[in-house]
Amino acid sequence: MPLTFANVGEKAVVKEIRGKDETRRFLENLGFIAGGTVTVITEMGGNLIVSVKDTRVALSRSMANRIMI
C-alpha cells in the first residue's frame, strides 16, 4: 500500500519505490530505500511530513504515493 495510507505516528517499512528511474533515484537519495523505516509525522491536505534516517522530509501526495510500504 502507498505511504499516504499510513497513519500519523505509525512506523512503516519501505517495500518498494515506484516510478521513473529519475524519481526513484531522487527518493533513494532522500533516504527512502527498500527495507528502511519511515515514520509519518504529520499529514496536511494529503501532503506528508515524514521522518526517515533521523531527518524530516516533506513529500507531496504524488511522491508519497510512489513509496510502497
All heavy atoms as TSV, in Angstrom:
chain	resi	resn	atom	element	x	y	z
A	1	MET	N	N	0.843	-1.177	0.000
A	1	MET	CA	C	0.000	0.000	0.000
A	1	MET	C	C	0.890	1.243	0.000
A	1	MET	O	O	2.000	1.206	0.507
A	1	MET	CB	C	-0.950	-0.032	1.186
A	1	MET	CG	C	-0.388	0.378	2.509
A	1	MET	SD	S	-1.672	0.354	3.778
A	1	MET	CE	C	-0.638	0.260	5.206
A	2	PRO	N	N	0.416	2.345	-0.553
A	2	PRO	CA	C	1.222	3.572	-0.605
A	2	PRO	C	C	1.415	4.203	0.775
A	2	PRO	O	O	0.612	3.998	1.684
A	2	PRO	CB	C	0.405	4.507	-1.498
A	2	PRO	CG	C	-0.666	3.690	-2.098
A	2	PRO	CD	C	-0.812	2.446	-1.292
A	3	LEU	N	N	2.451	4.983	0.898
A	3	LEU	CA	C	2.772	5.662	2.156
A	3	LEU	C	C	1.645	6.591	2.597
A	3	LEU	O	O	1.468	6.816	3.791
A	3	LEU	CB	C	4.074	6.451	1.990
A	3	LEU	CG	C	4.612	7.197	3.195
A	3	LEU	CD1	C	4.847	6.249	4.372
A	3	LEU	CD2	C	5.874	7.943	2.855
A	4	THR	N	N	0.854	7.095	1.672
A	4	THR	CA	C	-0.237	8.009	2.023
A	4	THR	C	C	-1.300	7.335	2.885
A	4	THR	O	O	-2.078	8.021	3.538
A	4	THR	CB	C	-0.907	8.586	0.763
A	4	THR	OG1	O	-1.285	7.520	-0.092
A	4	THR	CG2	C	0.013	9.538	0.037
A	5	PHE	N	N	-1.347	6.013	2.909
A	5	PHE	CA	C	-2.323	5.280	3.716
A	5	PHE	C	C	-1.863	5.063	5.152
A	5	PHE	O	O	-2.626	4.596	5.980
A	5	PHE	CB	C	-2.645	3.925	3.098
A	5	PHE	CG	C	-3.474	4.007	1.843
A	5	PHE	CD1	C	-3.661	2.883	1.075
A	5	PHE	CD2	C	-4.061	5.184	1.444
A	5	PHE	CE1	C	-4.424	2.937	-0.084
A	5	PHE	CE2	C	-4.825	5.254	0.293
A	5	PHE	CZ	C	-5.007	4.125	-0.473
A	6	ALA	N	N	-0.609	5.400	5.463
A	6	ALA	CA	C	-0.097	5.220	6.824
A	6	ALA	C	C	-0.701	6.279	7.746
A	6	ALA	O	O	-0.953	7.414	7.337
A	6	ALA	CB	C	1.421	5.330	6.839
A	7	ASN	N	N	-0.942	5.909	8.981
A	7	ASN	CA	C	-1.485	6.825	9.974
A	7	ASN	C	C	-0.375	7.659	10.590
A	7	ASN	O	O	0.785	7.246	10.628
A	7	ASN	CB	C	-2.199	6.043	11.084
A	7	ASN	CG	C	-3.404	5.301	10.563
A	7	ASN	OD1	O	-4.152	5.809	9.745
A	7	ASN	ND2	N	-3.586	4.075	11.036
A	8	VAL	N	N	-0.732	8.826	11.111
A	8	VAL	CA	C	0.241	9.696	11.776
A	8	VAL	C	C	0.806	8.969	12.989
A	8	VAL	O	O	0.076	8.367	13.767
A	8	VAL	CB	C	-0.429	11.025	12.197
A	8	VAL	CG1	C	0.515	11.865	13.037
A	8	VAL	CG2	C	-0.894	11.792	10.976
A	9	GLY	N	N	2.120	8.986	13.130
A	9	GLY	CA	C	2.790	8.322	14.233
A	9	GLY	C	C	3.149	6.877	13.947
A	9	GLY	O	O	3.860	6.247	14.724
A	10	GLU	N	N	2.692	6.350	12.846
A	10	GLU	CA	C	2.927	4.942	12.505
A	10	GLU	C	C	4.291	4.765	11.835
A	10	GLU	O	O	4.653	5.520	10.939
A	10	GLU	CB	C	1.831	4.472	11.548
A	10	GLU	CG	C	1.965	3.036	11.104
A	10	GLU	CD	C	0.855	2.621	10.157
A	10	GLU	OE1	O	-0.135	3.351	10.015
A	10	GLU	OE2	O	1.003	1.545	9.555
A	11	LYS	N	N	5.027	3.766	12.291
A	11	LYS	CA	C	6.285	3.394	11.644
A	11	LYS	C	C	5.984	2.354	10.582
A	11	LYS	O	O	5.184	1.455	10.813
A	11	LYS	CB	C	7.280	2.811	12.648
A	11	LYS	CG	C	7.961	3.826	13.488
A	11	LYS	CD	C	9.089	3.210	14.266
A	11	LYS	CE	C	9.803	4.292	15.047
A	11	LYS	NZ	N	10.985	3.780	15.723
A	12	ALA	N	N	6.628	2.478	9.440
A	12	ALA	CA	C	6.401	1.541	8.346
A	12	ALA	C	C	7.731	1.213	7.685
A	12	ALA	O	O	8.682	1.992	7.749
A	12	ALA	CB	C	5.446	2.151	7.327
A	13	VAL	N	N	7.776	0.050	7.061
A	13	VAL	CA	C	8.967	-0.394	6.335
A	13	VAL	C	C	8.721	-0.194	4.843
A	13	VAL	O	O	7.689	-0.600	4.318
A	13	VAL	CB	C	9.279	-1.875	6.637
A	13	VAL	CG1	C	10.466	-2.356	5.824
A	13	VAL	CG2	C	9.539	-2.067	8.120
A	14	VAL	N	N	9.667	0.438	4.174
A	14	VAL	CA	C	9.557	0.671	2.736
A	14	VAL	C	C	9.773	-0.655	2.019
A	14	VAL	O	O	10.782	-1.332	2.224
A	14	VAL	CB	C	10.597	1.717	2.268
A	14	VAL	CG1	C	10.547	1.885	0.760
A	14	VAL	CG2	C	10.379	3.037	2.969
A	15	LYS	N	N	8.807	-1.043	1.199
A	15	LYS	CA	C	8.902	-2.293	0.431
A	15	LYS	C	C	9.460	-2.049	-0.966
A	15	LYS	O	O	10.245	-2.835	-1.469
A	15	LYS	CB	C	7.524	-2.953	0.296
A	15	LYS	CG	C	6.861	-3.274	1.613
A	15	LYS	CD	C	7.543	-4.392	2.303
A	15	LYS	CE	C	6.765	-4.737	3.575
A	15	LYS	NZ	N	7.487	-5.599	4.459
A	16	GLU	N	N	9.015	-0.936	-1.586
A	16	GLU	CA	C	9.370	-0.689	-2.983
A	16	GLU	C	C	9.123	0.782	-3.298
A	16	GLU	O	O	8.275	1.421	-2.700
A	16	GLU	CB	C	8.476	-1.580	-3.852
A	16	GLU	CG	C	8.479	-1.299	-5.304
A	16	GLU	CD	C	7.474	-2.139	-6.079
A	16	GLU	OE1	O	6.476	-2.618	-5.500
A	16	GLU	OE2	O	7.692	-2.280	-7.269
A	17	ILE	N	N	9.879	1.293	-4.252
A	17	ILE	CA	C	9.655	2.642	-4.749
A	17	ILE	C	C	9.315	2.521	-6.220
A	17	ILE	O	O	10.059	1.919	-6.995
A	17	ILE	CB	C	10.880	3.540	-4.540
A	17	ILE	CG1	C	11.175	3.666	-3.052
A	17	ILE	CG2	C	10.658	4.911	-5.163
A	17	ILE	CD1	C	12.426	4.421	-2.729
A	18	ARG	N	N	8.185	3.099	-6.610
A	18	ARG	CA	C	7.722	3.013	-7.992
A	18	ARG	C	C	7.940	4.339	-8.698
A	18	ARG	O	O	8.065	5.369	-8.072
A	18	ARG	CB	C	6.240	2.640	-8.037
A	18	ARG	CG	C	5.978	1.280	-7.471
A	18	ARG	CD	C	4.532	0.912	-7.582
A	18	ARG	NE	N	4.325	-0.449	-7.058
A	18	ARG	CZ	C	3.153	-0.968	-6.842
A	18	ARG	NH1	N	2.062	-0.281	-7.088
A	18	ARG	NH2	N	3.052	-2.190	-6.380
A	19	GLY	N	N	7.962	4.276	-10.011
A	19	GLY	CA	C	8.112	5.491	-10.805
A	19	GLY	C	C	9.281	5.371	-11.762
A	19	GLY	O	O	9.903	4.323	-11.893
A	20	LYS	N	N	9.562	6.475	-12.435
A	20	LYS	CA	C	10.679	6.519	-13.381
A	20	LYS	C	C	11.992	6.410	-12.631
A	20	LYS	O	O	12.058	6.673	-11.425
A	20	LYS	CB	C	10.633	7.829	-14.163
A	20	LYS	CG	C	9.409	7.981	-15.023
A	20	LYS	CD	C	9.447	9.313	-15.748
A	20	LYS	CE	C	8.193	9.498	-16.570
A	20	LYS	NZ	N	8.159	10.806	-17.224
A	21	ASP	N	N	13.044	6.043	-13.345
A	21	ASP	CA	C	14.369	5.898	-12.728
A	21	ASP	C	C	14.792	7.177	-12.018
A	21	ASP	O	O	15.334	7.133	-10.918
A	21	ASP	CB	C	15.416	5.530	-13.778
A	21	ASP	CG	C	15.281	4.098	-14.266
A	21	ASP	OD1	O	14.675	3.285	-13.543
A	21	ASP	OD2	O	15.789	3.794	-15.360
A	22	GLU	N	N	14.531	8.316	-12.629
A	22	GLU	CA	C	14.917	9.597	-12.040
A	22	GLU	C	C	14.195	9.839	-10.717
A	22	GLU	O	O	14.795	10.271	-9.734
A	22	GLU	CB	C	14.579	10.713	-13.028
A	22	GLU	CG	C	14.980	12.085	-12.564
A	22	GLU	CD	C	14.644	13.137	-13.596
A	22	GLU	OE1	O	14.817	12.886	-14.797
A	22	GLU	OE2	O	14.195	14.223	-13.174
A	23	THR	N	N	12.915	9.506	-10.679
A	23	THR	CA	C	12.124	9.683	-9.451
A	23	THR	C	C	12.610	8.734	-8.368
A	23	THR	O	O	12.766	9.130	-7.210
A	23	THR	CB	C	10.635	9.431	-9.737
A	23	THR	OG1	O	10.216	10.310	-10.780
A	23	THR	CG2	C	9.794	9.672	-8.510
A	24	ARG	N	N	12.842	7.480	-8.721
A	24	ARG	CA	C	13.330	6.503	-7.731
A	24	ARG	C	C	14.682	6.928	-7.172
A	24	ARG	O	O	14.924	6.844	-5.970
A	24	ARG	CB	C	13.408	5.114	-8.360
A	24	ARG	CG	C	12.051	4.501	-8.590
A	24	ARG	CD	C	12.099	2.999	-8.778
A	24	ARG	NE	N	13.179	2.529	-9.619
A	24	ARG	CZ	C	13.056	2.181	-10.902
A	24	ARG	NH1	N	11.889	2.250	-11.494
A	24	ARG	NH2	N	14.091	1.737	-11.583
A	25	ARG	N	N	15.565	7.395	-8.032
A	25	ARG	CA	C	16.882	7.837	-7.592
A	25	ARG	C	C	16.764	9.032	-6.642
A	25	ARG	O	O	17.455	9.096	-5.623
A	25	ARG	CB	C	17.721	8.222	-8.810
A	25	ARG	CG	C	19.193	8.081	-8.580
A	25	ARG	CD	C	19.969	8.165	-9.873
A	25	ARG	NE	N	19.122	7.531	-10.893
A	25	ARG	CZ	C	19.061	7.870	-12.177
A	25	ARG	NH1	N	19.791	8.766	-12.638
A	25	ARG	NH2	N	18.268	7.292	-13.029
A	26	PHE	N	N	15.868	9.979	-6.960
A	26	PHE	CA	C	15.650	11.142	-6.110
A	26	PHE	C	C	15.196	10.725	-4.713
A	26	PHE	O	O	15.728	11.187	-3.701
A	26	PHE	CB	C	14.614	12.069	-6.762
A	26	PHE	CG	C	14.187	13.216	-5.889
A	26	PHE	CD1	C	15.035	14.286	-5.665
A	26	PHE	CD2	C	12.940	13.223	-5.292
A	26	PHE	CE1	C	14.644	15.349	-4.866
A	26	PHE	CE2	C	12.541	14.276	-4.494
A	26	PHE	CZ	C	13.402	15.341	-4.277
A	27	LEU	N	N	14.205	9.831	-4.648
A	27	LEU	CA	C	13.697	9.372	-3.359
A	27	LEU	C	C	14.745	8.560	-2.594
A	27	LEU	O	O	14.855	8.670	-1.376
A	27	LEU	CB	C	12.418	8.566	-3.552
A	27	LEU	CG	C	11.197	9.397	-3.979
A	27	LEU	CD1	C	10.046	8.485	-4.371
A	27	LEU	CD2	C	10.775	10.348	-2.882
A	28	GLU	N	N	15.531	7.762	-3.307
A	28	GLU	CA	C	16.591	6.998	-2.649
A	28	GLU	C	C	17.656	7.928	-2.070
A	28	GLU	O	O	18.188	7.670	-0.997
A	28	GLU	CB	C	17.205	5.996	-3.619
A	28	GLU	CG	C	16.283	4.829	-3.905
A	28	GLU	CD	C	16.762	3.923	-5.018
A	28	GLU	OE1	O	17.823	4.217	-5.629
A	28	GLU	OE2	O	16.083	2.916	-5.277
A	29	ASN	N	N	17.948	9.015	-2.768
A	29	ASN	CA	C	18.916	9.986	-2.249
A	29	ASN	C	C	18.402	10.693	-0.999
A	29	ASN	O	O	19.192	11.145	-0.166
A	29	ASN	CB	C	19.272	11.019	-3.315
A	29	ASN	CG	C	20.173	10.449	-4.390
A	29	ASN	OD1	O	20.877	9.477	-4.167
A	29	ASN	ND2	N	20.123	11.042	-5.568
A	30	LEU	N	N	17.078	10.782	-0.850
A	30	LEU	CA	C	16.492	11.361	0.363
A	30	LEU	C	C	16.493	10.366	1.522
A	30	LEU	O	O	16.223	10.750	2.650
A	30	LEU	CB	C	15.055	11.819	0.094
A	30	LEU	CG	C	14.895	13.063	-0.768
A	30	LEU	CD1	C	13.421	13.321	-1.041
A	30	LEU	CD2	C	15.531	14.272	-0.121
A	31	GLY	N	N	16.756	9.085	1.244
A	31	GLY	CA	C	16.816	8.075	2.300
A	31	GLY	C	C	15.737	7.017	2.225
A	31	GLY	O	O	15.676	6.140	3.074
A	32	PHE	N	N	14.867	7.095	1.227
A	32	PHE	CA	C	13.806	6.105	1.075
A	32	PHE	C	C	14.348	4.917	0.293
A	32	PHE	O	O	14.390	4.937	-0.937
A	32	PHE	CB	C	12.599	6.709	0.347
A	32	PHE	CG	C	11.959	7.831	1.100
A	32	PHE	CD1	C	12.293	9.147	0.827
A	32	PHE	CD2	C	11.035	7.563	2.092
A	32	PHE	CE1	C	11.701	10.190	1.535
A	32	PHE	CE2	C	10.435	8.602	2.798
A	32	PHE	CZ	C	10.777	9.908	2.516
A	33	ILE	N	N	14.801	3.894	1.022
A	33	ILE	CA	C	15.333	2.693	0.381
A	33	ILE	C	C	14.527	1.488	0.852
A	33	ILE	O	O	13.976	1.501	1.954
A	33	ILE	CB	C	16.837	2.491	0.698
A	33	ILE	CG1	C	17.074	2.463	2.207
A	33	ILE	CG2	C	17.678	3.587	0.057
A	33	ILE	CD1	C	18.462	2.055	2.591
A	34	ALA	N	N	14.476	0.469	0.011
A	34	ALA	CA	C	13.755	-0.755	0.367
A	34	ALA	C	C	14.343	-1.330	1.649
A	34	ALA	O	O	15.560	-1.455	1.788
A	34	ALA	CB	C	13.835	-1.753	-0.772
A	35	GLY	N	N	13.483	-1.651	2.600
A	35	GLY	CA	C	13.911	-2.192	3.882
A	35	GLY	C	C	14.106	-1.129	4.946
A	35	GLY	O	O	14.229	-1.448	6.125
A	36	GLY	N	N	14.132	0.135	4.561
A	36	GLY	CA	C	14.295	1.225	5.512
A	36	GLY	C	C	12.979	1.550	6.206
A	36	GLY	O	O	11.908	1.247	5.701
A	37	THR	N	N	13.071	2.165	7.373
A	37	THR	CA	C	11.856	2.529	8.102
A	37	THR	C	C	11.559	4.011	7.906
A	37	THR	O	O	12.468	4.825	7.732
A	37	THR	CB	C	11.984	2.241	9.606
A	37	THR	OG1	O	13.082	2.970	10.125
A	37	THR	CG2	C	12.160	0.763	9.863
A	38	VAL	N	N	10.278	4.316	7.939
A	38	VAL	CA	C	9.809	5.685	7.792
A	38	VAL	C	C	8.658	5.887	8.774
A	38	VAL	O	O	7.868	4.984	8.996
A	38	VAL	CB	C	9.387	5.969	6.330
A	38	VAL	CG1	C	8.273	5.077	5.902
A	38	VAL	CG2	C	9.010	7.407	6.129
A	39	THR	N	N	8.606	7.063	9.401
A	39	THR	CA	C	7.550	7.393	10.350
A	39	THR	C	C	6.815	8.632	9.858
A	39	THR	O	O	7.451	9.636	9.526
A	39	THR	CB	C	8.142	7.689	11.745
A	39	THR	OG1	O	8.942	6.585	12.152
A	39	THR	CG2	C	7.046	7.916	12.762
A	40	VAL	N	N	5.502	8.560	9.810
A	40	VAL	CA	C	4.699	9.709	9.409
A	40	VAL	C	C	4.576	10.652	10.601
A	40	VAL	O	O	4.090	10.269	11.656
A	40	VAL	CB	C	3.304	9.268	8.918
A	40	VAL	CG1	C	2.462	10.478	8.551
A	40	VAL	CG2	C	3.424	8.326	7.730
A	41	ILE	N	N	5.043	11.889	10.429
A	41	ILE	CA	C	4.995	12.887	11.496
A	41	ILE	C	C	3.650	13.622	11.461
A	41	ILE	O	O	2.976	13.753	12.476
A	41	ILE	CB	C	6.147	13.907	11.366
A	41	ILE	CG1	C	7.499	13.195	11.365
A	41	ILE	CG2	C	6.072	14.955	12.464
A	41	ILE	CD1	C	7.845	12.471	12.629
A	42	THR	N	N	3.284	14.111	10.297
A	42	THR	CA	C	2.020	14.830	10.148
A	42	THR	C	C	1.526	14.738	8.710
A	42	THR	O	O	2.306	14.457	7.801
A	42	THR	CB	C	2.160	16.307	10.582
A	42	THR	OG1	O	0.879	16.920	10.597
A	42	THR	CG2	C	3.066	17.074	9.662
A	43	GLU	N	N	0.226	14.984	8.552
A	43	GLU	CA	C	-0.401	14.949	7.230
A	43	GLU	C	C	-1.267	16.186	7.089
A	43	GLU	O	O	-2.054	16.502	7.970
A	43	GLU	CB	C	-1.253	13.674	7.104
A	43	GLU	CG	C	-1.904	13.484	5.754
A	43	GLU	CD	C	-3.301	14.065	5.691
A	43	GLU	OE1	O	-3.973	14.148	6.729
A	43	GLU	OE2	O	-3.706	14.469	4.592
A	44	MET	N	N	-1.065	16.921	5.986
A	44	MET	CA	C	-1.840	18.148	5.745
A	44	MET	C	C	-2.316	18.153	4.295
A	44	MET	O	O	-1.501	18.286	3.381
A	44	MET	CB	C	-0.978	19.384	5.992
A	44	MET	CG	C	-0.557	19.547	7.429
A	44	MET	SD	S	0.587	20.926	7.660
A	44	MET	CE	C	2.067	20.268	6.920
A	45	GLY	N	N	-3.593	17.964	4.094
A	45	GLY	CA	C	-4.154	18.006	2.753
A	45	GLY	C	C	-3.591	16.964	1.817
A	45	GLY	O	O	-3.480	17.207	0.627
A	46	GLY	N	N	-3.201	15.830	2.353
A	46	GLY	CA	C	-2.631	14.766	1.533
A	46	GLY	C	C	-1.115	14.803	1.472
A	46	GLY	O	O	-0.472	13.815	1.137
A	47	ASN	N	N	-0.511	15.944	1.767
A	47	ASN	CA	C	0.940	16.056	1.803
A	47	ASN	C	C	1.442	15.564	3.157
A	47	ASN	O	O	0.766	15.722	4.165
A	47	ASN	CB	C	1.370	17.499	1.562
A	47	ASN	CG	C	0.881	18.020	0.232
A	47	ASN	OD1	O	0.878	17.314	-0.759
A	47	ASN	ND2	N	0.454	19.270	0.226
A	48	LEU	N	N	2.615	14.976	3.163
A	48	LEU	CA	C	3.138	14.354	4.382
A	48	LEU	C	C	4.452	14.980	4.814
A	48	LEU	O	O	5.241	15.414	3.980
A	48	LEU	CB	C	3.384	12.865	4.146
A	48	LEU	CG	C	2.210	11.992	3.753
A	48	LEU	CD1	C	2.706	10.582	3.470
A	48	LEU	CD2	C	1.169	11.970	4.838
A	49	ILE	N	N	4.669	14.989	6.109
A	49	ILE	CA	C	5.996	15.217	6.669
A	49	ILE	C	C	6.359	13.921	7.359
A	49	ILE	O	O	5.616	13.422	8.210
A	49	ILE	CB	C	6.022	16.403	7.653
A	49	ILE	CG1	C	5.675	17.691	6.920
A	49	ILE	CG2	C	7.391	16.501	8.321
A	49	ILE	CD1	C	5.628	18.911	7.801
A	50	VAL	N	N	7.482	13.336	6.942
A	50	VAL	CA	C	7.885	12.036	7.455
A	50	VAL	C	C	9.294	12.125	8.024
A	50	VAL	O	O	10.060	13.019	7.685
A	50	VAL	CB	C	7.830	10.946	6.347
A	50	VAL	CG1	C	6.424	10.795	5.821
A	50	VAL	CG2	C	8.766	11.264	5.219
A	51	SER	N	N	9.601	11.180	8.876
A	51	SER	CA	C	10.939	11.057	9.440
A	51	SER	C	C	11.595	9.834	8.812
A	51	SER	O	O	11.062	8.725	8.890
A	51	SER	CB	C	10.864	10.899	10.958
A	51	SER	OG	O	12.144	10.662	11.490
A	52	VAL	N	N	12.727	10.052	8.182
A	52	VAL	CA	C	13.485	8.968	7.578
A	52	VAL	C	C	14.961	9.215	7.867
A	52	VAL	O	O	15.464	10.321	7.661
A	52	VAL	CB	C	13.200	8.840	6.055
A	52	VAL	CG1	C	13.566	10.098	5.319
A	52	VAL	CG2	C	13.899	7.649	5.454
A	53	LYS	N	N	15.622	8.224	8.421
A	53	LYS	CA	C	17.038	8.330	8.795
A	53	LYS	C	C	17.309	9.564	9.648
A	53	LYS	O	O	18.212	10.344	9.392
A	53	LYS	CB	C	17.916	8.355	7.538
A	53	LYS	CG	C	17.957	7.046	6.798
A	53	LYS	CD	C	19.020	7.073	5.741
A	53	LYS	CE	C	19.159	5.682	5.133
A	53	LYS	NZ	N	20.209	5.645	4.135
A	54	ASP	N	N	16.490	9.759	10.688
A	54	ASP	CA	C	16.641	10.867	11.639
A	54	ASP	C	C	16.544	12.244	10.991
A	54	ASP	O	O	17.095	13.214	11.493
A	54	ASP	CB	C	17.963	10.749	12.408
A	54	ASP	CG	C	18.023	9.482	13.247
A	54	ASP	OD1	O	16.954	9.070	13.735
A	54	ASP	OD2	O	19.116	8.912	13.396
A	55	THR	N	N	15.856	12.334	9.852
A	55	THR	CA	C	15.656	13.593	9.153
A	55	THR	C	C	14.192	13.739	8.792
A	55	THR	O	O	13.538	12.764	8.432
A	55	THR	CB	C	16.498	13.622	7.858
A	55	THR	OG1	O	17.852	13.368	8.183
A	55	THR	CG2	C	16.389	14.962	7.165
A	56	ARG	N	N	13.659	14.949	8.899
A	56	ARG	CA	C	12.275	15.190	8.487
A	56	ARG	C	C	12.262	15.622	7.026
A	56	ARG	O	O	13.039	16.482	6.625
A	56	ARG	CB	C	11.633	16.266	9.345
A	56	ARG	CG	C	11.359	15.772	10.732
A	56	ARG	CD	C	10.643	16.805	11.533
A	56	ARG	NE	N	10.375	16.260	12.855
A	56	ARG	CZ	C	9.517	16.780	13.689
A	56	ARG	NH1	N	8.847	17.866	13.367
A	56	ARG	NH2	N	9.316	16.234	14.866
A	57	VAL	N	N	11.360	15.005	6.275
A	57	VAL	CA	C	11.246	15.283	4.845
A	57	VAL	C	C	9.785	15.555	4.523
A	57	VAL	O	O	8.904	14.821	4.974
A	57	VAL	CB	C	11.748	14.079	4.009
A	57	VAL	CG1	C	11.590	14.343	2.531
A	57	VAL	CG2	C	13.190	13.743	4.349
A	58	ALA	N	N	9.531	16.618	3.745
A	58	ALA	CA	C	8.171	16.921	3.296
A	58	ALA	C	C	7.976	16.291	1.919
A	58	ALA	O	O	8.831	16.411	1.048
A	58	ALA	CB	C	7.973	18.427	3.218
A	59	LEU	N	N	6.854	15.590	1.754
A	59	LEU	CA	C	6.540	14.928	0.492
A	59	LEU	C	C	5.167	15.348	0.003
A	59	LEU	O	O	4.228	15.419	0.787
A	59	LEU	CB	C	6.527	13.403	0.675
A	59	LEU	CG	C	7.835	12.703	0.973
A	59	LEU	CD1	C	7.575	11.233	1.270
A	59	LEU	CD2	C	8.784	12.824	-0.196
A	60	SER	N	N	5.069	15.577	-1.286
A	60	SER	CA	C	3.752	15.820	-1.871
A	60	SER	C	C	2.996	14.505	-1.915
A	60	SER	O	O	3.588	13.423	-1.803
A	60	SER	CB	C	3.894	16.381	-3.284
A	60	SER	OG	O	4.439	15.407	-4.148
A	61	ARG	N	N	1.693	14.595	-2.095
A	61	ARG	CA	C	0.863	13.394	-2.167
A	61	ARG	C	C	1.309	12.499	-3.320
A	61	ARG	O	O	1.370	11.285	-3.174
A	61	ARG	CB	C	-0.600	13.797	-2.339
A	61	ARG	CG	C	-1.543	12.635	-2.403
A	61	ARG	CD	C	-2.997	13.105	-2.581
A	61	ARG	NE	N	-3.919	12.040	-2.245
A	61	ARG	CZ	C	-4.372	11.784	-1.043
A	61	ARG	NH1	N	-3.993	12.523	-0.037
A	61	ARG	NH2	N	-5.197	10.793	-0.836
A	62	SER	N	N	1.647	13.071	-4.464
A	62	SER	CA	C	2.049	12.258	-5.621
A	62	SER	C	C	3.355	11.516	-5.355
A	62	SER	O	O	3.508	10.365	-5.759
A	62	SER	CB	C	2.145	13.122	-6.881
A	62	SER	OG	O	3.158	14.080	-6.754
A	63	MET	N	N	4.306	12.156	-4.683
A	63	MET	CA	C	5.567	11.473	-4.355
A	63	MET	C	C	5.333	10.388	-3.318
A	63	MET	O	O	5.881	9.299	-3.417
A	63	MET	CB	C	6.590	12.464	-3.816
A	63	MET	CG	C	7.316	13.222	-4.868
A	63	MET	SD	S	8.379	12.144	-5.826
A	63	MET	CE	C	9.154	13.359	-6.822
A	64	ALA	N	N	4.518	10.675	-2.315
A	64	ALA	CA	C	4.247	9.688	-1.264
A	64	ALA	C	C	3.518	8.475	-1.831
A	64	ALA	O	O	3.713	7.362	-1.333
A	64	ALA	CB	C	3.439	10.332	-0.149
A	65	ASN	N	N	2.713	8.661	-2.867
A	65	ASN	CA	C	2.025	7.536	-3.487
A	65	ASN	C	C	2.964	6.583	-4.213
A	65	ASN	O	O	2.604	5.449	-4.481
A	65	ASN	CB	C	0.942	8.026	-4.465
A	65	ASN	CG	C	-0.334	8.394	-3.754
A	65	ASN	OD1	O	-0.690	7.798	-2.746
A	65	ASN	ND2	N	-1.025	9.380	-4.291
A	66	ARG	N	N	4.168	7.016	-4.504
A	66	ARG	CA	C	5.151	6.176	-5.190
A	66	ARG	C	C	5.927	5.288	-4.224
A	66	ARG	O	O	6.631	4.380	-4.648
A	66	ARG	CB	C	6.100	7.041	-5.990
A	66	ARG	CG	C	5.408	7.751	-7.120
A	66	ARG	CD	C	6.364	8.533	-7.954
A	66	ARG	NE	N	5.667	9.062	-9.096
A	66	ARG	CZ	C	5.524	10.353	-9.349
A	66	ARG	NH1	N	6.049	11.235	-8.527
A	66	ARG	NH2	N	4.867	10.749	-10.412
A	67	ILE	N	N	5.824	5.572	-2.924
A	67	ILE	CA	C	6.551	4.804	-1.910
A	67	ILE	C	C	5.596	3.755	-1.339
A	67	ILE	O	O	4.610	4.100	-0.698
A	67	ILE	CB	C	7.084	5.729	-0.802
A	67	ILE	CG1	C	8.007	6.789	-1.406
A	67	ILE	CG2	C	7.794	4.924	0.278
A	67	ILE	CD1	C	8.386	7.891	-0.451
A	68	MET	N	N	5.908	2.483	-1.585
A	68	MET	CA	C	5.069	1.382	-1.106
A	68	MET	C	C	5.597	0.871	0.217
A	68	MET	O	O	6.796	0.693	0.401
A	68	MET	CB	C	5.059	0.228	-2.116
A	68	MET	CG	C	4.489	0.587	-3.470
A	68	MET	SD	S	2.766	0.970	-3.367
A	68	MET	CE	C	2.699	2.472	-4.293
A	69	ILE	N	N	4.646	0.671	1.151
A	69	ILE	CA	C	5.025	0.159	2.483
A	69	ILE	C	C	4.344	-1.176	2.727
A	69	ILE	O	O	3.408	-1.523	2.031
A	69	ILE	CB	C	4.671	1.159	3.606
A	69	ILE	CG1	C	3.167	1.505	3.577
A	69	ILE	CG2	C	5.501	2.405	3.464
A	69	ILE	CD1	C	2.736	2.335	4.763
